[in-house]
Amino acid sequence: MGDRTDDPAAKTPPAVSAGKLTAPISKPVTLVLASASPRRLALLKQLGITPDIIDPADIDEMTLSGERPRDLAFRLATEKAAAVSGRHAGAFILSADTVVAVGRRALGKARDEREARKFLSLLSGRRHRVHTGVTLITPDKKVISRVVSTAVIFKPLNEAEIRGYLQTEEWRDKAGGYAIQGRAAAFIRDIQGSYSNVVGLPLFDIGNLLGGNGFNLWLQAD
């Protein structure tokens, strides 16, 4: 932040054509998720995809001097995929990094409750953006990277709401100090763009990225 899971495609029965058995559908090429995020794993499972291997990348995630939040998300996703790809020849490597941005300021994961309070106070009553960088490295080493951005608008938060949310502990390990899929949903007046992107993976883009580069999503389900 690697576990190996059973490959459901291995249970696929032989195809039938004109009343005769044809060759069995071959086992898909391995998919490696370069992230330990349980949220990203759950989102992939929503598409019927269970990575064969979870192999988190261990890289320095510090922002470079003058680096914009969108560029940070792009760079970290690319570096995570590159760090893992050498360990898995012939596999699809999928990585992502999510950055919450208020203007040119990137909000990472709150280090403690005091910083989480600071983040929530900053987000209160204003619009911010969530940038998720995604990188796919194909078995033939083609590298495709993109950034998907979603605008999120918070209602003004009062002290009781901030204090109550901090007590839920949901802010821990969350970029920007909140989880849209949790109780912070009560704070969000509007979003413009992909909801799943705010959770951690833009599913529309992931589906198109994988499907457009030789990974058959429809062979993954039982």
Secondary structure, DSSP 8 states (H G I E B T S, - for coil): ---B---GGGG----EETTEE---------EEE----HHHHHHHHHTT---SEE----------TT--HHHHHHHHHHHHHHHHHTTSTTSEEEEEEEEEEETTEEE-B-SSHHHHHHHHHHHTTSEEEEEEEEEEE-TT--EEEEEEEEEEEE----HHHHHHHHHHTTTTT-BTT--TTTGGGGGEEEEES-HHHHHT--HHHHHHHHHTTT--GGGS--
